[in-house]
């Protein structure tokens, strides 16, 4: 299970309650339920609150928190309204690249083949990735390119 946590104040309160609920489920219903990690989302580096939430979550949950942070990104929010996954809608956008980095992080954490990240420290690499070239035809017809 991946637990997404918005970088907002009330998300911290909800996280504690959610973790208590998960413990109850593990004890009573599903002892095999595992938390893969906590994913920080809707991060805005300009906001002090976002940075404080990241700091608090990492302080209290240490290794449970993914290194990858999903930034607040308009393109991620627009993709569903066009009926497309974010990666097909804007393959080279910060949000899409962050989700690809999350996939690589999960693969590495679970002992799957080590693959290079498309970006370091959530800074976009403007060179076309293999994924970007592979989706070229799809992206050409997508609303993002029109």
C-alpha positions in Angstrom: 0.0 0.0 0.0 1.2 3.5 -0.9 -0.1 6.3 1.3 -0.2 9.6 -0.5 0.1 12.6 1.8 -0.5 16.1 0.6 2.0 18.6 1.9 -0.8 20.4 3.9 -1.4 20.7 7.6 -4.6 18.6 7.9 -2.9 15.7 5.9 -0.6 15.2 8.9 -3.6 14.8 11.3 -5.2 12.3 8.9 -2.0 10.3 8.4 -1.9 9.3 12.1 -5.5 8.2 12.1 -5.0 6.3 8.8 -2.0 4.4 10.2 -4.0 3.4 13.3 -6.8 2.1 11.0 -4.2 0.1 9.0 -2.8 -1.4 12.2 -6.4 -2.5 13.2 -6.9 -4.1 9.7 -3.5 -5.8 9.9 -4.4 -7.2 13.4 -8.0 -8.3 12.7 -8.4 -8.8 9.0 -5.3 -8.9 6.9 -1.9 -9.6 8.6 -0.3 -9.6 5.1 -1.2 -5.9 4.5 2.0 -4.0 4.1 2.8 -0.3 3.7 5.1 0.1 0.7 5.7 3.7 1.7 4.5 7.2 2.3 4.4 9.5 -0.8 4.5 13.2 -0.4 2.3 14.9 -3.0 1.2 18.4 -4.0 4.5 19.8 -2.9 5.3 23.5 -3.5 8.8 24.4 -2.6 7.9 28.1 -2.3 5.6 27.4 0.6 7.0 27.1 4.1 4.1 24.8 5.1 5.0 22.3 2.4 8.6 22.3 3.5 7.6 21.9 7.2 5.3 18.9 6.3 8.1 17.2 4.4 10.4 17.7 7.4 7.9 16.4 9.9 6.9 13.4 7.9 10.5 12.4 7.3 11.4 13.0 10.9 8.7 10.8 12.3 8.4 8.1 9.6 12.1 8.0 8.4 12.6 5.1 5.9 8.8 4.7 5.2 8.9 8.0 3.2 9.8 7.8 -0.5 12.6 10.0 -1.6 10.5 11.1 -4.6 8.2 13.9 -4.0 5.3 14.7 -6.4 5.2 18.5 -7.0 2.0 20.5 -7.2 1.5 20.6 -11.0 -1.4 21.9 -13.1 -0.7 19.4 -15.9 -1.2 16.5 -13.6 -4.6 17.9 -12.7 -5.6 18.5 -16.4 -4.7 15.0 -17.7 -7.9 13.2 -16.3 -10.2 15.8 -17.9 -8.8 14.8 -21.3 -9.1 11.1 -20.4 -5.4 10.5 -20.5 -2.8 9.4 -17.9 -0.5 12.1 -16.9 2.5 10.4 -18.6 0.6 10.4 -22.0 -0.7 13.9 -21.5 2.7 15.5 -20.7 5.5 13.0 -20.7 8.2 15.5 -20.1 6.4 17.5 -17.4 7.7 17.7 -13.8 4.8 15.7 -12.5 5.1 12.9 -15.0 8.8 12.6 -14.5 8.3 12.5 -10.7 5.8 9.6 -11.0 8.3 7.8 -13.3 11.0 8.3 -10.7 8.7 6.9 -8.1 8.2 3.8 -10.2 12.0 3.4 -10.4 12.3 3.9 -6.7 9.7 1.2 -5.9 11.4 -1.2 -8.4 14.8 -0.6 -6.8 13.4 -1.0 -3.3 11.9 -4.3 -4.2 15.0 -5.7 -5.8 14.0 -5.2 -9.4 16.5 -4.2 -12.1 18.2 -0.9 -11.2 17.3 1.7 -13.9 18.6 5.2 -14.3 16.4 8.0 -13.1 15.0 10.4 -15.7 15.8 13.3 -13.5 17.9 14.0 -10.5 16.4 15.9 -7.5 13.1 16.3 -9.4 14.7 18.7 -12.0 13.6 17.8 -15.5 16.0 16.4 -17.9 15.0 18.0 -21.2 16.6 15.3 -23.3 13.8 13.0 -24.6 13.7 9.9 -22.6 13.1 6.4 -24.1 9.5 6.7 -22.8 9.1 10.1 -24.5 10.2 8.6 -27.9 8.1 5.5 -27.4 5.0 7.6 -26.8 5.7 10.0 -29.7 2.8 9.0 -31.8 0.4 9.1 -28.9 1.6 12.4 -27.8 1.4 13.9 -31.2 -2.4 13.4 -31.1 -2.8 14.3 -27.5 -4.6 17.6 -26.5 -1.3 18.7 -24.8 0.3 19.1 -28.2 -2.6 20.8 -29.9 
